[in-house]
Amino acid sequence: MILTLINLSKNTIINFGLVISFFLVSFILWNTNILFQILKDEERSKMELWALAQKELIKNENLNKDYGNIVFDVLQKIGNTPIILLNSDEKIIDYKNIDWNPQFNKDSSDLYHQLKILKNQNKPIIIRYDNLNQKLYYGDSKILSKLQYYPIALLIVIFLFGSILYFYFRITKISEQNKLWAGMAKETAHQIGTPLTSLMGWTSLIKDRGLKNNSILEIEKDIKRLEIITERFSKIGSLPDLNKKNIIEIISNTINYLKKRNSKYLKWEYNFTEKKIEIPINEILFSWTLENILNNSIDSMKGKGKIKIILENEKKLIRLFIADSGKGVPRKNYKLIFNPGFTTKNKGWGLGLSLSKRIIEDYHKGTIKIKKSMIGEGTSFEIILKK
């Protein structure tokens, strides 16, 4: 109950934080947009004032001293805003704050290219007097140019921050799930261990009384099997020891165990050229992986078909191929099939292949994948282990 409340409050805090972050970002973007528009309007007002001063200059060739000083002062003080002035023939007659100098740049096409850029930034201001008709094009000042990229930069920062948070919580959730599965597995091993110990005691007592027969021998085999299952579950969640073991023997023992307990209509095809190949491996967990894959193949064939097992001994690697003649796997499910909970069976938890992937990749630092699969023809798994 307490754990549930803690998780609930944790989720509430996260959701509340996300909502606050959303409104904060929205407010900043909204405020930035308003500031940008205000500066844009001030920029246009300044350019309209410059256009008015230009018009006054054209109207009054003989300006009085004070009035003329004001007009010239307005025309000169335009800051760093780039402007280009055109006549009625669309020819450039003046420009300011443009990176073009006739002494160094003889080609005027660069200047007209700059004009094209300004046309895309702002609407022109028309200057009319009598038969005179001029157009003033202006661009964004340096402040505006920088400010317009601010929301984009902010969104990128927010996106990166959100991605980090997402992956952090995702990893945390996966870690919590792993701890849960490990705890359940260890508890299962513990629960199995209690009656198992009792069974071992009873079989010893029966044997001591001279009642040993074939039934007792079979019971001992099943007890041995339960011991293996208990050890498998007890190893989940902890880093297992890897010891030099004969992989040929492990594979052969696993196949023989499954052959005795499955349909006689199953055809097993395997023939290892070598009798002994020792590699660092955990026998209990690797055998479990083989069982999961082989049982998956047997289920896909519904107890009737062929399983082919090939082992390739390379210089630094061991490649194990397990192929069946089952119903096959669609290509879109090649990776999904190893995800926890993914299953195509009506009854099943979807944990077998997920555990197999973890055992091979996390514990043995190898790889496991579907090498090939065709609907209605079968599936081939590939396991690669380092020697």
Secondary structure, 3 states (H helix, E strand, C coil): CHHHHHHHHHHHHHHHHHHHHHHHHHHHHHHHHHHHHHHHHHHHHHHHHHHHHHHHHHHCCCCCHHHHHHHHHHHHCCCCCCEEEECCCCCEEEEECCCCCCCCCCCCHHHHHHHHHHHHHCCCEEEEECCEEEEEEECCCHHHHHHCCHHHHHHHHHHHHHHHHHHHHHHHHHHHHHHHHHHHHHHHHHHHHHHHHHHHHHHHHHHHCCCCCHHHHHHHHHHHHHHHHHHHHHHCCCCCCCEEEEHHHHHHHHHHHHHHCCCCCEEEEECCCCCCCEEEECHHHHHHHHHHHHHHHHHHHCCCEEEEEEEEECCCEEEEEEEECCCCCCHHHCCHHHCCCCCCCCCCCCCHHHHHHHHHHHHCCCEEEEEEEECCCEEEEEEEEEC
